[in-house]
Structure formats: C-alpha cells, structure tokens
Amino acid sequence: MKKLIILLCFLSVTLENYAQSRQQLPKLFQVADVPEATVFGTTQKMKGRFENPLYKEIRQIQFTDIATETKRALPANSGYFQFSIPSGKRTKMVRNVLVSPTKIETMPSGDYTYIADLMTGQNGKGTLILLKEKGKIFGSMTLNDRVFRIEHLESGKQILVELNQKILNSPHACGNREGGKISRTLSHSAKTVNQSCNSKIVRVLVLFTDEADNVSNPNQLAPTLINELTTALSKSKIYSSNLRFQLVGVERIGYTETGNPEIDLDNLVSNNDLNNRRQNARADLVVVLTDGDYFVTGGQILGIATLDEYSQPNVGHVAIVEADAGNVTFAHEVGHLMGCRHDNDSRINVPNLSNTAKGHNWYYRNWFLGRKRYQKSVVASGTTRGSRVLHFSNPSVKAHSKARDNTGTSSRNNFVQLKNAASVVGCYDDFDDMIVRINGPSIVEVGETITLNASVSNCSSRTYRWEVSHDGFSYSFLGTGSSVSYRVLPLDNNNSVTFRLTVTCSDGQVRTAFRSVYIENTDCGNQFKPCFPELRLVELAETDVNKQDSTELSFILYPNPVSEVAKLAFNQPIDDKITVEAYSMFAGKSHRLYQGRFNASNEILLNVSRLNQGLYQLFVTIDGKELDSKRMIIKR
C-alpha cells in the first residue's frame, strides 16, 4: 500500500510537470453569452447604437488581466494570448487567433499600452491596440477584412463592436478638398511657421460635438485613434525620430452640424472657438469628431480634410471624422493634413504634391480558397479595391513576405511625404514641450554591456529614474543618472528587454520614455549561423548566471519567427534516433515534424509550411531523453 501511494504521488507530479510543459495559451478575453439588447442597458444613448448601420455586431466581453497573466505565465508564452469570437446574428466565427505582442509600455501608475500582431490560420493577419487608463480597458482591432472597436462602459462592462466593413471601404468613405476653396478669414492673428523650429512632434487636439458624444466615447476613442496612427507609422518604417503624433487634449465643442461635410469643414476651419482652443492647447492639427451622417450618392462620407501644400498652417489644420467610424479613417484624414495623396487623385492640383504615389495596393493569395485577397494602404482611394490596413504607402515594406505594388508615377509615396512634412507641420506651433528620448542600441548580443543615454530637451533642471523589464509589465530599478549601463544575459525564450526612463523637470513636467532592445541570437562572427551560449563571450561563461556546460547537448531553433522552413542546430553531432514535435498552444495538439535516425550531423530542416500561424512549443527527444523545449512562432 505504501509503495502504491508513492507511485501515485510520482505519477501525479509527472503529469503535472507534463501539463505545465505543454500549457495552452491564456485567453485574452471571454465573450459573454448574453442577448445583444441587454449589453448597453436602457439609456437612450446606448439604445441608438443598435440602429446604427455602421455597427454590425455588438458583444459583451470580459478581458483577462494581461499584466497579472503575463507575470504568472511560463517563460515560453509570456505576453502571448489567444482568443476566439463566436458567430453572431450577422457575423462569422473567428477561431484560434494568436496575440503576439510587438509593444508593451507600462507607466508607473499601472496604465499600459499593449500593441500586438494578430495571426490566424495560414495567412490571416491583424493588429490589436489595447489601452488601460485609470482602470478602463479600451482600444481597437483589425483582423483580415474585419474591424472592431473595444469600449469600456460606465457600468464597468466592456463591449466589442464590429464595424460594417462595406461602409468603411465604400468609394466615398474618405474625402479631401483643395485648400483654396476654403475661407481663410480668421478673427485671430494668423499662425506662421517658425523657420528656426525643427520639431518632429505633431501635436493633435481632438474635439467632439454633442452628436458625436451620443454615438461614441470620445475620451476613449481619441487615444485609441492616436495609437492607430502611431502603429501605421511604425508599420511603414516611420519611427519616432522621424515623426511622432501627440494627443494634447480631448474637448467638447459647441458646434451644430449641418449635414453637409464641405460646409461643416468650411465653418470649422474659420470657427473662433475651435481656433482659440487650438491656440490654448498649443496644437498643430485639430480633428473634430462628428455624427453628421454625411450621405452622398453612392455611399456615406466618414471623414474629410483639407489637402493643401502643408506649409500653409491656417488652411490645412482641420479634419472631420465620423465618431462612429473612427477606425482607420482618422489616420487617413490626418495623412491628408500632412500632404499625403491617394493612389490616384488627379482631380485636385496642389503645388509641390504629386497626384500619384507608389506602394498603396497589394494582394496575397488564400491558397485554401484559391483566390486573391486585396488590401490597400490607409490613405488609398476609396475607389481602389481591397480593405484598408494600418500602413502608409511605402513600396520598400513587404506584405505577406512580398514587395508591395510599385504602381504609380511618383516616388513621392506617403513614407517620403510624411517625413518631409514632419518638421513643417510640427512647427505650426513651436511649443517648447519637454521631450524625452532614450539613445542607445536597438540590437545587442548576449553578454554585451550596453550604455543607454537620456536625451532631454526644453528642461534645464531635471531628475532621472531608469528601470528595466523582461516582460513589459514588471520593472526593476537601474539608476538615477543621465545614463545607465546594462549587461544583457540570456533570457529563457524571451528575445528582448524594455527600458523605461522617467524624467521629472523642475517646472513640474513629467515625461516617460521607453526603448526595447532586441537580443540577437545568431551572431558569433557569422550572421548566417546560430550562436550557442557557450560560444559567446568568454567572460559570460565564467559568471554564475546561466552558466553553460560545453559538454551538455543543446540546440537552437532559427530563424524564429519562421515562415516555411526552420532549422534545428545542435552544439555537437548527433548519431541517434531523434523525434521532433511541435505542440500547438492553441488546441493542445502535437504535430510530428521529424522522426528517424540522425547520422552524425548538426542540423535538421523542419518543414512547417502546412502548419497554421501561431505559437508552438518544440520538443526534441533523443534516444528517449527529452531536451529542453523551445518556443517557435510561425508567422507569415
């Protein structure tokens, strides 16, 4: 009996360890099984949303505490989540979506910005923007051709609103106007561009009408839209050193909409209240959220902006965006204020702005359905086929591992246009705001000691606080000087660290900056070969942290993320029976990638082309002995 109890305890521990090693990904959110009509309650404001044709489906959801879950998770899946959305009355099911974080910035208060790539099936892609402010969680999401908004209600509930993609992509959804047609008579003194200014920060003030407040939550929508805009910049390789948009306020404006977008735009450009608010906020651009229901022949206008030579700050500084659309439309209209053109827009002649731009349109093949799926940039014309994604036209940035379309007669794509306009538009009001950046490397090797330096402008006396995080949420204190040194040690399945710098100025201003540093895993003098920890720096092997034994068998997986073929490289030749399995952290299923005798070689090629995108744990067994598992991301 005693032996039986010992055996049962042993089996219990073994099964528990097995389950932990093959742990499934936590869910990002749960969809509540409640009738749609009960989601909002009985307020007239909320009831009106069900009659809005832009709102295709509304679901009540409950988010996981992603900060707590990330800290609790195994290193193999730290920061990664999954979700599924059941079918609705008007929408199809979404199943097994991987949430792969690309940016996690957590403020000392606990508020955070969590931005992630979404992957599903063989080629499905999307972007998640999730914000937490003062206990409220909200944001937006795009997945393939579908667009969602996430909102936190006053009741404490969260809702997932799916928008009508057909209306969002209608030919007239986003418009622009030639600036010369708009009245330039302003009651206050006109702004002029300060020629000595060299700011790359464009300050944006968001105003909203009473009608807009009835169909949305502007205080949640505005920071979401700014983050969508920032995400579109980074996906187009426009970085904060080139251009950064900053939200400087969200305010109500007492303006009565006319139902005509061109008249409203005329009125708002010369509106004294708007321009006074712009002056007080020291804003460069103003976006007004409305609910004008601007219908024209052939569809609905969701946004309109002035398209002019951007050196005229009193003409091209106002845009209108429908508050119940918002997603993608905001970035489109702000792009126009920066001088960005559609893929073909010859009807408006603006000095120094070419009519066409490259890199707006592309497609990828859905091999399962045997057809092409068309996509387009955020500023592409509404008449161009395809769904908009968060990307400004830049032919050098690939989509689905392929170059984007080079159609167009001008090299003045949105990428070039935005970089050219940054210092001009950013100087419409050269407000001397404190600016904080972290200077230092973006890519390092394990064992390397790096130095990060604070770059602070417009503050003569300040204090510093440096911190570091391995998961984006938990931070450790580093120092209080203007610079800090940090030695990068091997991380278990993590390939980056995040540094946080908080600067407090003597005038009361407080700014926080972040910098993520990627830990290189394939450089020991040959960038095409993997580098094992024991072959890195000699002094690293002499430390008592993650000390390596050169005689112990180990392996490295590369490249990672992988698209079609991955390689397993061993630190010594193998002459034995070997099995390689990929365990899906979605469905809890294993896929055998290799089994057989391995004859005195160091590398195995693994074909993963038939596996869906997602997060996998790779298990390698040699002669019945299981080595440490590795995380593998399949991304296309």
Residue pairs with C-beta under 8 A, 6 or more apart in sequence:
20 74
21 617
21 619
21 629
22 583
22 588
22 617
23 73
23 74
23 76
23 77
23 585
24 82
24 585
24 586
24 587
24 588
25 77
25 80
25 81
25 82
25 98
25 585
25 586
25 615
26 64
26 69
26 73
26 77
26 81
26 82
27 64
27 81
27 82
27 83
28 63
28 64
28 66
28 81
28 82
28 83
28 99
29 61
29 62
29 63
29 64
29 83
29 158
29 160
30 61
30 62
30 64
31 59
31 60
31 61
31 85
31 86
31 160
32 59
32 60
32 61
32 62
34 60
36 50
36 57
36 58
36 59
36 88
36 89
37 50
39 46
39 58
39 59
39 60
39 157
39 159
40 46
40 47
40 49
40 58
40 153
40 159
41 155
45 214
46 153
48 214
48 215
49 55
49 58
49 161
49 215
50 58
52 215
52 324
53 164
53 167
54 163
54 164
54 167
54 168
54 322
54 324
54 325
55 161
55 162
55 163
55 164
55 324
56 90
56 91
56 162
56 163
56 164
56 165
57 88
57 89
57 90
57 91
57 161
57 162
58 159
58 160
58 161
58 162
59 85
59 88
59 159
59 160
59 161
59 162
60 157
60 158
60 159
60 160
61 150
61 158
61 159
61 160
62 158
63 130
63 137
63 158
64 81
66 81
66 114
66 130
66 473
67 106
67 110
67 112
67 473
69 81
70 78
70 79
70 471
70 472
70 473
71 471
71 473
71 474
73 79
73 80
75 491
75 492
75 493
75 494
76 493
76 617
76 629
76 631
77 585
77 615
77 631
78 471
78 493
78 494
79 101
79 104
79 471
79 472
80 98
80 99
80 100
80 101
80 585
80 615
81 99
81 116
82 96
82 97
82 98
82 99
82 585
82 586
83 94
83 97
83 99
84 93
84 94
84 95
84 96
84 97
85 91
85 93
85 94
85 160
86 93
87 93
88 162
91 146
91 162
94 120
94 143
94 146
95 120
96 120
96 121
96 586
96 587
96 612
96 614
97 118
97 119
97 120
97 124
97 126
97 143
98 118
98 119
98 120
98 586
98 613
98 614
98 615
99 116
99 117
99 118
99 128
100 116
100 117
100 118
100 119
100 615
100 633
100 635
101 114
101 115
101 116
101 472
102 115
102 116
102 117
103 113
103 114
103 115
103 116
103 516
104 112
104 113
104 114
104 115
104 471
104 472
104 473
104 498
105 112
105 113
105 472
105 498
105 500
105 514
106 112
106 469
106 472
106 473
106 475
106 500
107 512
108 502
108 512
110 132
111 131
111 132
111 133
111 134
112 131
112 132
112 472
112 473
113 129
113 130
113 131
113 227
114 128
114 129
114 130
114 131
114 132
114 472
115 127
115 128
115 129
115 130
115 227
115 231
116 127
116 128
116 130
117 125
117 126
117 127
117 128
117 635
118 124
118 125
118 126
118 127
118 128
118 141
118 142
118 143
119 125
119 126
119 613
119 614
119 634
119 635
119 636
120 126
120 143
120 144
120 612
120 613
121 368
121 612
121 613
122 366
122 367
122 368
122 612
122 613
122 636
123 364
123 365
123 366
123 367
123 373
123 400
123 613
123 636
124 143
124 144
124 613
125 143
125 144
125 400
126 141
126 142
126 143
126 144
126 146
127 141
127 142
127 231
127 235
127 389
127 390
128 139
128 140
128 141
129 139
129 140
129 141
129 224
129 227
129 228
129 231
130 137
130 138
130 139
130 150
131 137
131 138
131 139
131 220
131 223
131 224
131 227
133 220
133 223
136 152
136 220
137 150
137 152
137 158
138 150
138 151
138 152
138 158
138 217
138 220
138 224
139 149
139 150
139 224
139 227
140 147
140 148
140 149
140 150
140 224
140 228
140 326
140 327
141 147
141 148
141 149
141 150
141 160
142 148
142 327
142 328
142 389
142 390
144 373
144 387
145 165
145 373
145 387
146 162
146 165
147 162
147 163
147 165
147 168
147 327
147 328
148 160
148 161
148 162
148 163
149 160
149 161
149 163
149 221
149 224
149 326
149 327
150 158
150 159
150 160
150 161
151 158
151 159
151 161
151 216
151 217
151 220
152 158
152 217
152 220
153 159
163 325
163 327
165 387
167 173
167 299
167 300
167 302
167 325
168 302
168 325
168 327
168 328
168 329
168 388
169 382
169 386
169 387
169 388
170 298
170 299
170 300
170 382
171 298
171 299
171 381
171 382
171 383
172 296
172 298
172 299
172 300
172 301
172 382
173 299
173 300
173 301
173 302
173 303
173 325
173 329
173 382
174 301
174 302
174 303
174 304
174 329
174 332
174 333
174 382
175 261
175 301
175 303
175 304
175 305
176 304
176 305
176 306
176 307
176 333
176 336
176 342
176 345
176 348
177 262
177 265
177 304
177 305
177 306
177 307
177 348
178 306
178 307
178 308
178 348
178 349
178 350
179 306
179 307
179 308
179 309
179 312
179 315
179 316
179 350
180 308
180 315
182 265
182 266
182 269
182 306
182 315
183 266
183 269
183 270
184 270
184 314
184 315
185 270
186 270
186 275
186 314
187 270
187 272
187 275
188 272
188 275
188 276
188 279
190 314
191 313
191 314
191 428
191 429
192 313
193 311
193 313
193 424
193 427
193 428
194 427
194 430
197 423
197 426
197 427
197 430
198 423
198 427
199 423
199 426
199 427
199 430
200 240
200 241
200 242
200 243
200 244
200 422
200 423
200 426
201 244
201 245
201 246
201 426
201 433
201 435
202 243
202 244
202 245
202 246
202 284
202 285
202 338
202 422
202 425
202 426
203 246
203 248
203 281
203 282
203 283
203 284
203 285
203 426
203 429
203 431
203 433
204 226
204 245
204 246
204 247
204 248
204 283
204 284
204 285
204 286
204 287
204 334
205 248
205 249
205 251
205 277
205 278
205 281
205 283
205 285
205 286
205 287
206 218
206 222
206 225
206 247
206 249
206 250
206 251
206 286
206 287
206 288
206 289
207 250
207 251
207 252
207 253
207 274
207 277
207 286
207 287
207 288
207 289
208 216
208 218
208 250
208 251
208 252
208 253
208 288
208 289
208 290
208 323
209 252
209 253
209 255
209 256
209 257
209 288
209 289
209 290
209 291
210 252
210 254
211 257
211 290
211 291
211 292
211 323
212 218
212 289
212 290
212 291
212 323
213 252
213 323
214 291
215 291
215 323
215 324
216 289
216 323
216 324
216 326
218 250
218 252
218 289
218 323
219 250
221 289
221 323
221 326
222 247
222 250
222 289
223 247
223 250
224 326
225 287
225 321
225 326
225 327
225 330
225 331
226 245
226 246
226 247
228 327
228 328
228 330
228 331
228 390
229 245
229 330
229 331
229 334
230 244
230 245
231 390
232 331
232 378
232 390
232 391
232 392
233 239
233 243
233 245
233 392
233 418
235 390
235 391
235 397
236 391
236 392
236 393
236 394
236 397
236 414
236 415
236 418
237 394
237 396
237 397
237 415
238 392
238 394
238 415
238 418
238 419
240 437
241 437
242 418
242 419
242 422
243 418
243 419
243 422
243 426
245 334
246 433
248 281
248 282
248 283
249 277
249 281
249 283
251 277
251 281
253 271
253 273
253 274
253 277
253 288
254 273
255 264
255 267
255 268
255 271
255 273
255 274
255 288
257 264
257 290
257 291
257 292
258 264
258 267
258 292
259 292
259 293
259 294
260 292
260 294
261 292
261 294
261 301
261 304
261 320
262 304
264 290
264 292
264 320
265 304
265 305
265 306
265 318
265 320
268 274
268 286
268 288
268 318
268 320
269 306
269 314
269 315
269 317
269 318
274 286
274 288
274 318
277 283
277 286
278 286
278 317
278 429
279 429
282 429
282 431
282 433
283 429
284 313
284 317
284 425
284 426
284 427
284 428
284 429
285 317
285 318
285 319
285 334
285 337
285 425
285 428
286 317
286 318
286 319
287 318
287 319
287 320
287 321
287 330
287 333
287 334
288 318
288 319
288 320
288 321
289 321
289 322
289 323
289 326
290 320
290 321
290 322
290 323
291 322
291 323
291 324
292 320
292 322
293 300
294 300
294 301
294 302
294 304
294 322
295 301
299 382
301 322
302 321
302 322
302 325
302 329
303 319
303 320
303 321
303 322
303 325
303 329
303 330
303 332
303 333
304 319
304 320
304 333
305 316
305 318
305 319
305 320
305 333
305 334
305 336
305 337
306 315
306 316
306 317
306 318
306 319
306 336
306 337
307 316
307 336
307 339
307 341
307 345
307 348
307 350
307 353
308 315
308 316
308 339
308 350
309 316
309 339
309 350
309 351
309 352
309 353
310 316
310 337
310 338
310 339
310 421
310 424
310 425
311 424
313 425
313 428
316 336
316 337
316 339
317 337
317 428
318 337
319 333
319 334
319 336
319 337
320 333
321 329
321 330
321 333
322 329
328 378
328 388
328 389
328 390
331 378
331 379
331 390
331 392
332 378
332 379
332 388
335 378
335 379
335 392
335 414
335 418
336 379
337 425
338 417
338 418
338 421
338 422
338 425
339 350
339 353
339 417
339 420
339 421
340 357
340 379
340 392
340 393
340 414
340 417
340 418
341 353
341 354
341 355
341 356
341 357
341 379
341 412
341 414
341 417
342 357
342 360
342 379
342 380
342 381
342 384
343 356
343 357
343 360
343 361
343 376
343 377
343 380
343 381
343 384
343 393
343 407
343 408
344 355
344 356
344 381
344 384
344 408
345 355
345 356
345 381
346 355
346 356
349 355
353 412
353 417
354 409
354 410
354 412
355 409
355 410
356 408
356 409
356 410
357 393
357 408
357 410
357 412
357 413
357 414
357 417
358 393
358 395
358 405
358 406
358 407
358 408
358 410
358 411
358 413
359 377
359 393
359 394
359 395
359 396
359 397
359 404
359 405
359 406
359 408
359 413
359 414
359 415
360 376
360 377
360 379
360 380
360 381
360 384
360 393
360 404
360 405
360 407
360 408
360 413
360 414
361 374
361 375
361 376
361 377
361 380
361 384
361 386
361 404
361 405
361 407
362 374
362 375
362 376
362 399
362 400
362 402
362 404
362 405
363 372
363 373
363 374
363 375
363 386
364 372
364 373
364 375
364 399
364 400
364 402
365 371
365 372
365 373
366 372
366 373
374 385
374 386
374 387
375 386
375 387
375 388
375 389
375 399
376 384
376 385
376 386
376 387
376 388
376 389
377 388
377 389
377 391
377 392
377 393
377 414
378 388
378 389
378 390
378 391
378 392
379 392
379 393
379 414
380 386
380 388
380 393
391 397
391 399
392 413
392 414
392 415
392 418
393 404
393 413
393 414
393 415
394 404
394 413
394 414
394 415
395 403
395 404
395 405
395 406
395 413
396 403
396 415
397 404
397 415
398 404
400 636
401 563
401 636
432 458
433 458
433 509
434 456
434 457
434 458
434 459
434 503
434 505
434 509
434 511
435 455
435 456
435 457
435 458
435 511
436 454
436 455
436 456
436 501
436 503
436 511
436 512
436 513
437 454
437 455
437 456
437 513
438 452
438 453
438 454
438 455
438 499
438 501
438 513
438 514
438 515
439 452
439 453
439 454
439 455
440 450
440 451
440 452
440 453
440 499
440 515
440 517
441 450
441 517
442 515
442 516
442 517
442 518
443 517
443 518
443 520
444 450
444 488
444 517
444 518
444 519
444 520
445 488
445 519
445 520
445 523
445 531
445 536
445 537
446 488
446 489
446 490
446 519
446 520
446 521
446 531
446 533
446 536
446 537
446 540
447 487
447 488
447 489
447 536
447 537
447 539
447 540
448 487
448 488
448 537
449 485
449 486
449 487
449 488
450 485
450 486
450 487
450 488
450 517
451 483
451 484
451 485
452 466
452 483
452 484
452 485
452 486
452 499
452 501
452 515
453 482
453 483
454 464
454 482
454 483
454 501
454 503
454 513
456 462
456 503
459 503
459 505
459 506
459 507
459 509
460 506
461 505
461 506
462 503
462 504
462 505
462 506
463 480
463 503
463 504
464 479
464 480
464 481
464 482
464 501
464 502
464 503
465 477
465 480
465 501
465 502
465 503
465 504
466 477
466 478
466 479
466 480
466 481
466 484
466 499
466 500
466 501
467 475
467 476
467 477
467 478
467 499
467 500
467 501
467 502
468 475
468 476
468 478
468 486
468 497
468 498
468 499
468 500
469 475
469 476
469 497
469 498
469 499
469 500
470 491
470 494
470 497
470 498
471 494
472 498
475 500
478 484
478 486
478 499
484 499
486 497
486 499
488 497
488 517
488 519
489 540
489 543
489 545
489 546
490 519
490 533
490 546
491 497
491 519
493 630
493 631
494 519
495 518
495 519
495 521
496 516
496 517
496 518
496 519
497 516
497 517
497 519
498 514
498 515
498 516
498 517
499 514
499 515
499 516
499 517
500 512
500 513
500 514
501 512
501 513
501 514
501 515
502 510
502 511
502 512
503 510
503 511
503 512
503 513
504 510
505 511
521 530
521 531
521 556
521 558
521 560
522 528
522 529
522 530
522 531
522 558
522 559
523 531
524 531
524 532
524 535
524 536
529 569
530 556
530 558
530 567
530 569
531 556
532 548
532 554
532 556
532 571
533 540
533 546
533 548
533 554
534 541
534 548
534 549
534 550
534 571
541 547
541 548
548 554
550 571
553 570
553 571
553 572
553 574
553 622
553 627
554 570
554 571
554 627
554 628
555 568
555 569
555 570
555 571
555 620
555 627
555 630
556 568
556 569
556 630
557 566
557 567
557 568
557 618
557 630
557 632
558 566
558 567
558 569
559 566
559 567
560 566
560 630
560 631
560 632
560 633
561 633
561 634
561 635
562 608
562 632
562 633
562 634
562 635
563 609
563 634
563 635
563 636
564 607
564 608
564 609
565 605
565 606
565 607
565 608
565 609
566 605
566 606
566 608
566 632
567 603
567 604
567 605
567 606
568 580
568 603
568 604
568 606
568 618
568 620
569 602
569 603
570 602
570 603
571 602
572 602
573 600
573 601
573 602
574 598
574 600
574 601
574 602
574 622
575 598
575 599
575 600
576 597
576 598
576 622
576 623
577 596
577 597
577 598
577 622
577 623
578 594
578 595
578 596
578 597
578 598
578 604
578 620
578 621
578 622
579 592
579 594
579 595
579 620
579 621
580 592
580 593
580 594
580 595
580 604
580 606
580 618
580 619
580 620
580 621
581 590
581 591
581 592
581 593
581 618
581 619
581 621
582 590
582 591
582 593
582 608
582 611
582 616
582 617
582 618
582 619
582 632
583 589
583 590
583 591
583 616
583 617
583 618
583 619
583 629
584 590
584 591
584 611
584 612
584 614
584 616
585 614
585 615
585 616
585 617
586 614
586 615
590 619
591 611
591 616
593 606
593 607
593 608
594 604
594 606
598 604
608 632
608 634
611 634
612 634
613 634
613 635
613 636
614 633
614 634
615 631
615 632
615 633
616 631
616 632
616 633
616 634
617 629
617 630
617 631
617 632
618 629
618 630
618 631
618 632
619 626
619 627
619 629
620 626
620 627
620 629
620 630
621 627
